[in-house]
Amino acid sequence: MKQKVLVATVKPFHSDAVSGIRDICAEAGYELVLLESYADQAEIEAAVVDADALIIRSDKVTPEVLAAADRLKIVVRAGAGYDNVDLDAATAKGIVVMNTPGQNANAVAELALGMMVYLARNGYNGKSGTELRGKTLGIHAFGNVGRDVARIAGGFGMDVFAFDPFVEDEAIRAEGVTPLGSVEELYSQCQYVSLHIPANEKTRGSINRDLLARMPEGAVLVNTARKEVICEASLLEIFRDRPDFKYISDVAPDCKDEIAAEFAGRFFFTPKKMGAQTTEANINAGLAAIRQIIAFFEKGDRSFQVNR
């Protein structure tokens, strides 16, 4: 019996990604079903009933979706973050969940640096701004995106530091970056801090007043991670207490209206989360997802599994 692969995307993949997924499925003898731009969660619940594999983007894989899936064995989130998948419910049903790390890293990193330039030049309003060269940049979590941020920032002439307790200092130094021993040291030393931590029980609300207050004069916090890692009460306090503080983010905080009303010129938020929204990242992540599914079924490969 053919394996059935469901691609369920409220925000569809680029047409080249869909064509590539279709070709790879056909070559492997798999059946492909597309559910694109659907309007209601009930549609994915109905579509997943007889699917063996599921590819998603920002779509929600809830306990209800998993409960409806009689044959499902693997879910691949085409992208790095996977907090839109209920891992506990998947694990309880013996369903493997994977992500596609690194496929959109350059896109996110370019956005992070682009937002830094935009804010440093005052939104290109014609007034004198500042340069990135010679500024200190701290990378909070040195994974795929963090490494690409470091690479691009080095081209701007920034002095780059990183803190990541899960990465050896030697590996950080190998990228031309100075490792620091604590998160407190990172925030104390760096004018710019770029966030690349996941949103989980340990990190939600962890970027708080204590850390932000440590940042030097001209502090800029850059968030292309998740809004949940920011303690918004602390964010508002720092905005009010420190006129030099600025915040740029790929996802607007819940308190965005308060920030907009009080702190004009000191923030920038993209209209929606768009770090991975490039043609290249879209295609790369989609093709990686289907290749991982085939490797899982044909070879038992679980290299990118995120639940255990």
For each residue, the residues with C-beta under 8 A, 3 or more apart:
1:
2: 29 30 31
3: 28 30 31 52 53 293 297
4: 30 31 33 50 51 52 53 71
5: 21 25 30 31 32 33 51 52 53 54 55 290 293
6: 33 35 47 48 51 53 54 55
7: 13 18 21 32 33 34 35 36 54 55 56 286
8: 35 38 44 47 48 54 55 56 59
9: 12 13 35 36 37 55 56 57 59
10: 37 38 57 58 59
11: 37 57 58
12: 9 18 36 37
13: 7 9 17 18 21 57 78 282 283 286
14: 17 18 279 282 283 286
15: 18 19
16: 19 20 279 283
17: 13 14 20 21 282 283 285 286 287
18: 7 12 13 14 15 21 22 34 286
19: 15 16 22 23
20: 16 17 23 24 283 286 287 290
21: 5 7 13 17 18 24 25 32 55 286 287 289 290
22: 18 19 25 26 32
23: 19 20 26 27
24: 20 21 27 28 287 290 291 294
25: 5 21 22 28 30 31 32 290
26: 22 23 29 30 32
27: 23 24
28: 3 24 25 294 298
29: 2 26
30: 2 3 4 5 25 26 294
31: 2 3 4 5 25
32: 5 7 21 22 25 26
33: 4 5 6 7 47 51
34: 7 18
35: 6 7 8 9 38 43 44 47
36: 7 9 12
37: 9 10 11 12
38: 8 10 35 43 44
39: 43
40: 43
41: 44 45 60 62 64 65
42: 45 46
43: 35 38 39 40 46 47
44: 8 35 38 41 47 48 59 65
45: 41 42 48 49 64 65 68
46: 42 43 49 68
47: 6 8 33 35 43 44 51
48: 6 8 44 45 51 54 65 68 69 72
49: 45 46 68 69 70
50: 4 70 71
51: 4 5 6 33 47 48 54 69 71 72
52: 3 4 5 71 72 73 74 297
53: 3 4 5 6 72 73 74 75 76 293 296 297
54: 5 6 7 8 48 51 61 69 72 74 75 76
55: 5 6 7 8 9 21 75 76 78 286 289 290 293
56: 7 8 9 59 61 75 76 77 78 84 85
57: 9 10 11 13 77 78 79 285
58: 10 11 79 84 273
59: 8 9 10 44 56 84
60: 41 65 84
61: 54 56 65 66 75 84 85 86 90 97
62: 41 65 66 86 89
63: 66 67 86 89
64: 41 45 67 68
65: 41 44 45 48 60 61 62 68 69
66: 61 62 63 69 72 86 89 90 93 95
67: 63 64 89
68: 45 46 48 49 64 65
69: 48 49 51 54 65 66 72 93 95
70: 49 50
71: 4 50 51 52
72: 48 51 52 53 54 66 69 75 93 95
73: 52 53 94 95 96 296 297
74: 52 53 54 95 96 97 98 293 296 297
75: 53 54 55 56 61 72 85 90 95 96 97 98
76: 53 54 55 56 97 98 99 100 289 290 292 293 304
77: 56 57 81 82 84 85 97 98 99 100 289
78: 13 55 56 57 100 103 285 286 288 289
79: 57 58 82 99 100 103 104 276 285
80: 99 100 101 102 103 104 105 108 143 144 145 276
81: 77 84 99 198 199 226
82: 77 79 85 87 97 99 306
83: 198 199 200 226
84: 56 58 59 60 61 77 81
85: 56 61 75 77 82 90 97
86: 61 62 63 66 89 90
87: 82 90 91 97 306 307
88: 91 92
89: 62 63 66 67 86 92 93
90: 61 66 75 85 86 87 93 95 96 97 307
91: 87 88 94 95 97 307 308
92: 88 89
93: 66 69 72 89 90
94: 73 91
95: 66 69 72 73 74 75 90 91
96: 73 74 75 90 296 302 305 307
97: 61 74 75 76 77 82 85 87 90 91 305 306 307
98: 74 75 76 77 289 292 296 302 304 305 306
99: 76 77 79 80 81 82 304 306
100: 76 77 78 79 80 103 284 285 288 289 292 304
101: 80 105 143 144 304
102: 80 105 144
103: 78 79 80 100 281 284 285 288
104: 79 80 107 108 275 276 278 281 284 285
105: 80 101 102 108 109 143 144 145 147 148
106: 109 110 148 280 281
107: 104 110 111 275 276 277 278 280 281
108: 80 104 105 111 112 145 148 224 250 275 276 281
109: 105 106 112 113 145 148 149 151 152
110: 106 107 113 114 148 152 278
111: 107 108 114 115 224 250 270 274 275
112: 108 109 115 116 145 149 194 222 224 250 275
113: 109 110 116 117 132 149 152 153 156
114: 110 111 117 118
115: 111 112 118 119 222 248 250 268 270
116: 112 113 119 120 132 192 220 222 248
117: 113 114 120 121 132
118: 114 115 121 123 124 248 268
119: 115 116 122 123 220 246 248 268
120: 116 117 129 130 131 132
121: 117 118 124 129 130
122: 119 125 127 128 129 265
123: 118 119 265 268
124: 118 121
125: 122
126:
127: 122
128: 122
129: 120 121 122
130: 120 121 135 218
131: 120 134 135
132: 113 116 117 120 135 153 156 157 158 192
133: 156 157 158
134: 131 157 158 159
135: 130 131 132 158 159 191 192
136: 158 159 160 161 189 190 191 192 216
137: 149 150 153 158 159 160 161 190 191 192 193 194
138: 161 162 163 180 186 187 189 190 192 193 194
139: 142 146 149 150 160 161 162 163 164 177 193 194 196
140: 146 162 163 164 183 186 193 194 195 196 197
141: 146 163 164 195 196 197 198 225
142: 139 146 147 150 162 163 164 167 171 172 175 177 196
143: 80 101 105 146 147 164 167 196
144: 80 101 102 105 147 148
145: 80 105 108 109 112 148 149 196 224
146: 139 140 141 142 143 149 150 162 164 194 196
147: 105 142 143 144 150 151 175
148: 105 106 108 109 110 144 145 151 152
149: 109 112 113 137 139 145 146 152 153 194 196
150: 137 139 142 146 147 153 154 160 162 175 176 177
151: 109 147 148 154 155 175
152: 109 110 113 148 149 155 156
153: 113 132 137 149 150 156 158 160
154: 150 151 157 158 160 176
155: 151 152
156: 113 132 133 152 153
157: 132 133 134 154
158: 132 133 134 135 136 137 153 154 192
159: 134 135 136 137 178
160: 136 137 139 150 153 154 176 177 178
161: 136 137 138 139 177 178 179 180 186 189 190
162: 138 139 140 142 146 150 167 172 177 178 179 180 186
163: 138 139 140 141 142 179 180 181 182 183 185 186
164: 139 140 141 142 143 146 167 172 179
165:
166:
167: 142 143 162 164 171 172 179
168: 171 172
169: 172 173 179
170: 173 174
171: 142 167 168 174 175
172: 142 162 164 167 168 169 175 177 178 179
173: 169 170 176 177 178 179
174: 170 171
175: 142 147 150 151 171 172
176: 150 154 160 173
177: 139 142 150 160 161 162 172 173
178: 159 160 161 162 172 173
179: 161 162 163 164 167 169 172 173
180: 138 161 162 163 185 186 189
181: 163 185
182: 163 185 186
183: 140 163 186 187 211
184: 187 188 210 211 214
185: 163 180 181 182 188 189
186: 138 140 161 162 163 180 182 183 189 190 193
187: 138 183 184 190 193 211 212 214 215
188: 184 185 214 215 216
189: 136 138 161 180 185 186 216
190: 136 137 138 161 186 187 193 215 216
191: 135 136 137 215 216 217 218 219 220
192: 116 132 135 136 137 138 158 219 220 222
193: 137 138 139 140 186 187 190 215 219 220 221 222
194: 112 137 138 139 140 146 149 222 224
195: 140 141 207 221 222 223 224 225 229
196: 139 140 141 142 143 145 146 149 224 225
197: 140 141 203 206 225 229
198: 81 83 141 203 225 226
199: 81 83 203 204 225 226 228 229
200: 83 203 204
201: 204
202: 206
203: 197 198 199 200 206 228 229
204: 199 200 201 228 229
205: 208 228 229 230 231
206: 197 202 203 211 229 231
207: 195 211 212 221 229 230 231 234 235
208: 205 211 212 231 234
209: 212 213 231 234 237 238
210: 184 213 214
211: 183 184 187 206 207 208 214 215
212: 187 207 208 209 215 219 221 234 235 238 245
213: 209 210 238 241 242
214: 184 187 188 210 211
215: 187 188 190 191 193 211 212 219 221 245
216: 136 188 189 190 191 219
217: 191 244
218: 130 191 244
219: 191 192 193 212 215 216 242 244 245 246
220: 116 119 191 192 193 245 246 247 248
221: 193 195 207 212 215 245 246 247 248
222: 112 115 116 192 193 194 195 248 249
223: 195 226 227 229 230 247 248 249 250 251
224: 108 111 112 145 194 195 196 249 250 275
225: 141 195 196 197 198 199 229
226: 81 83 198 199 223 229 251
227: 223 230 249 251 252 253 254
228: 199 203 204 205
229: 195 197 199 203 204 205 206 207 223 225 226
230: 205 207 223 227 234 235 253
231: 205 206 207 208 209 234 235
232: 235 236 253 254 255
233: 236 237
234: 207 208 209 212 230 231 237 238
235: 207 212 230 231 232 238 239 247 253 255 259
236: 232 233 239 240 255 258 259
237: 209 233 234 240 241
238: 209 212 213 234 235 241 242 245
239: 235 236 242 245 247 259 262 263 266
240: 236 237 262
241: 213 237 238
242: 213 219 238 239 245
243:
244: 217 218 219
245: 212 215 219 220 221 238 239 242 266
246: 119 219 220 221 266 267
247: 220 221 223 235 239 259 266 267
248: 115 116 118 119 220 221 222 223 267 268 269
249: 222 223 224 227 252 253 267 268 269 270
250: 108 111 112 115 223 224 269 270 273 274 275
251: 223 226 227 269 270 272 273
252: 227 249 256 269 270
253: 227 230 232 235 249 256 259 269
254: 227 232
255: 232 235 236 258 259
256: 252 253 259 260 269
257: 260 261
258: 236 255 261 262
259: 235 236 239 247 253 255 256 262 263 267
260: 256 257 263 264 267
261: 257 258
262: 239 240 258 259
263: 239 259 260 266 267
264: 260
265: 122 123
266: 239 245 246 247 263
267: 246 247 248 249 259 260 263
268: 115 118 119 123 248 249
269: 248 249 250 251 252 253 256
270: 111 115 249 250 251 252 273 274
271: 274
272: 251
273: 58 250 251 270
274: 111 250 270 271 277
275: 104 107 108 111 112 224 250
276: 79 80 104 107 108 281 282 285
277: 107 274 281 282
278: 104 107 110 281 282
279: 14 16 282 283
280: 106 107 283 284
281: 103 104 106 107 108 276 277 278 284 285
282: 13 14 17 276 277 278 279 285 286
283: 13 14 16 17 20 279 280 286 287
284: 100 103 104 280 281 287 288
285: 17 57 78 79 100 103 104 276 281 282 288 289
286: 7 13 14 17 18 20 21 55 78 282 283 289 290
287: 17 20 21 24 283 284 290 291
288: 78 100 103 284 285 291 292
289: 21 55 76 77 78 98 100 285 286 292 293
290: 5 20 21 24 25 55 76 286 287 293 294
291: 24 287 288 294 295
292: 76 98 100 288 289 295 296 301 303 304
293: 3 5 53 55 74 76 289 290 296 297
294: 24 28 30 290 291 297 298
295: 291 292 298 299 301 303
296: 53 73 74 96 98 292 293 299 300 301 302
297: 3 52 53 73 74 293 294
298: 28 294 295
299: 295 296
300: 296
301: 292 295 296
302: 96 98 296 305
303: 292 295
304: 76 98 99 100 101 292
305: 96 97 98 302 308
306: 82 87 97 98 99
307: 87 90 91 96 97
308: 91 305
